[in-house]
Amino acid sequence: MPKSSKPAPTVGDIVHVKFWDHSNGGERPMHFEVTGWLTKVTREGYQLHFWKYIDPVDAAADDNKKDNEDWWWIVRKAITDIKVLK
C-alpha cells in the first residue's frame, strides 16, 4: 500500500478500497474496488462488511443472521488506495 500522510482507517469507518486480486486461470491479477464498513483491522488485512445490519437489536433478533450479513477480507499488501468516506 502506498505511504500516506493521512491517518489509517479505523473500525467503524466507511471506506472505499482499490486492491489487486488473484485471477484463477486468468492472464494476470485483476484490479478491483469495494466500499464497505470497516469492522476489523489486523496486521494482515481489513474486514469490510458490504451488507450489514444498522440496528444491533435487529441483528440479535434475527435467527438467519449468518445469511443476512456478508463481508470481505482485503489483504493490506494488495491495497493500492483506501479512502475514508465517513
Phi, psi and omega in degrees: 000137180298146177289144182218154176274351179286146177295151179294146176297152181234163179306134182102341178288148167266124186232155172245124186237133170252135186206159175272139179230158179290165178223100182294113180076005182276179181277336185195167173294157183246147178263126183234172172217153179210148175238135180189180180268120181287114186248341175211147177227129175232176175299327185271331186192182178242137173260124180241120172278129175250355175216110190211145173298143173272318184262117180298336177293318176299316180298317181293328184276347186270117178290346184252028186304319183299335178266351185252004172230149177210153183208168175237147165258127178248124179289128183305318184294342181271350184282130176258337179200140174218129181232135175279126180263332181211000000 
